[in-house]
Amino acid sequence: MSTDKQYWTQRYEDALTGWDIGAVSTPLKAYFDQLTDKSLRILIPGAGNAYEAEYLWKKGFSNVFILDISPIPLALFKKRNPDFKASQLIEKDFFKHKGVYDLIIEQTFFCSFVPHKMNRVKYATKMASLLAPKGKLVGLWFDFPLTEDLEKRPFGGSIKEYIGYLNPLFDILSFETCYNSIAERKNKELFGIFSKKDIKPKQANNPLHGITLKTILEELVAKYGWEYMDEKVRINCFAVNPSINSSLKFLRKTPWAREKVEKLYLRSKK
Ligand SMILES: C[S@@+](CC[C@H](N)C(=O)[O-])C[C@H]1O[C@@H](n2cnc3c(N)ncnc32)[C@H](O)[C@@H]1O
């Protein structure tokens, strides 16, 4: 058993589940109530007893997935909701889970990780990687200072800190003090809606993406001729009996020369 799995399972066994409010939380219920598309693929990671999933399921959202590292809350959920699809109950470490969702719901999950910067960056990156383009991360993040005490969950944070982790990957649609928290959490939590940014893979910014070396050479030769190319890139295959084939062979195994030719090509396009 992994340490995290042991830790959380022990908490359930010892009934040390102070985070568990026993029902869908009011802010999430209000958010769910205005959703109209019941086919949304929704993930609730670190779902615990998952009252939010139960609420959604009963409202007819058929693609709700519950994920937790501990089997105990999942088994309890299944007992309460025997008709819930077993394939949508996932016992797994969030960071090892793969999938694509339209919506991910956060509630007292972020604050359960030891608050090292690395864990918080990992959380934001993993959330983004599990979302479809324009998918949303929605939920509640505690708004109280982080203390030095690494034994004392929930671990706090501030709006500024959360934005620092989430903003590189998400557009912030709203993030403010939650107006409809449960009494115990009033003024202690932020409600946020984040939309996954459309970050193009690096290749999209590469002006040579999709252009073969053969095309580059053919165009250069047609435009400048071998003599000029030999002047610009001093390699034998441009100087002695030059041909496209022999140049291709040489350039493919000589990165420094290939780079020079590619640069020449880019300059020729300006
Ligand atoms: C503080 S509880 C919150 C439960 C639930 N979100 C709620 O609001 O009642 C944190 C939950 O996250 C689960 N958890 C912790 N680390 C996890 C991980 N790496 N992957 C999946 N679940 C994890 C724990 O088992 C626990 O159920």
The ligand as an SDF file (V2000), in Angstrom:
LIG
                    3D

 27 29  0  0  0  0  0  0  0  0999 V2000
   -9.8220   16.1100    2.9070 C   0  0  0  0  0  0  0  0  0  0  0  0
  -10.5410   14.7780    2.0820 S   0  0  0  0  0  0  0  0  0  0  0  0
  -11.7910   15.5430    1.1070 C   0  0  0  0  0  0  0  0  0  0  0  0
  -12.8880   14.6170    0.6520 C   0  0  0  0  0  0  0  0  0  0  0  0
  -13.9850   15.2960   -0.1800 C   0  0  0  0  0  0  0  0  0  0  0  0
  -13.4660   16.0670   -1.2760 N   0  0  0  0  0  0  0  0  0  0  0  0
  -14.8850   16.1670    0.6600 C   0  0  0  0  0  0  0  0  0  0  0  0
  -14.9750   17.3710    0.3690 O   0  0  0  0  0  0  0  0  0  0  0  0
  -15.5030   15.6380    1.5760 O   0  0  0  0  0  0  0  0  0  0  0  0
   -9.2910   14.3930    0.8800 C   0  0  0  0  0  0  0  0  0  0  0  0
   -9.6360   13.1650    0.0700 C   0  0  0  0  0  0  0  0  0  0  0  0
   -8.6610   13.0310   -0.9430 O   0  0  0  0  0  0  0  0  0  0  0  0
   -8.2410   11.6830   -1.0180 C   0  0  0  0  0  0  0  0  0  0  0  0
   -6.8720   11.7190   -1.5600 N   0  0  0  0  0  0  0  0  0  0  0  0
   -5.7580   12.2100   -0.9710 C   0  0  0  0  0  0  0  0  0  0  0  0
   -4.7030   12.1070   -1.7830 N   0  0  0  0  0  0  0  0  0  0  0  0
   -5.1600   11.5530   -2.9350 C   0  0  0  0  0  0  0  0  0  0  0  0
   -4.5600   11.2120   -4.1710 C   0  0  0  0  0  0  0  0  0  0  0  0
   -3.2550   11.4050   -4.4080 N   0  0  0  0  0  0  0  0  0  0  0  0
   -5.3200   10.6750   -5.1330 N   0  0  0  0  0  0  0  0  0  0  0  0
   -6.6420   10.4710   -4.9260 C   0  0  0  0  0  0  0  0  0  0  0  0
   -7.2640   10.7640   -3.7780 N   0  0  0  0  0  0  0  0  0  0  0  0
   -6.5440   11.2960   -2.7930 C   0  0  0  0  0  0  0  0  0  0  0  0
   -8.3700   11.1580    0.3830 C   0  0  0  0  0  0  0  0  0  0  0  0
   -8.5050    9.7570    0.4630 O   0  0  0  0  0  0  0  0  0  0  0  0
   -9.6120   11.8880    0.8620 C   0  0  0  0  0  0  0  0  0  0  0  0
  -10.7650   11.1460    0.5920 O   0  0  0  0  0  0  0  0  0  0  0  0
  1  2  1  0
  2  3  1  0
  2 10  1  0
  3  4  1  0
  4  5  1  0
  5  6  1  0
  5  7  1  0
  7  8  2  0
  7  9  1  0
 10 11  1  0
 11 12  1  0
 11 26  1  0
 12 13  1  0
 13 14  1  0
 13 24  1  0
 14 15  1  0
 14 23  1  0
 15 16  2  0
 16 17  1  0
 17 18  1  0
 17 23  2  0
 18 19  1  0
 18 20  2  0
 20 21  1  0
 21 22  2  0
 22 23  1  0
 24 25  1  0
 24 26  1  0
 26 27  1  0
M  CHG  2   2   1   9  -1
M  END
$$$$
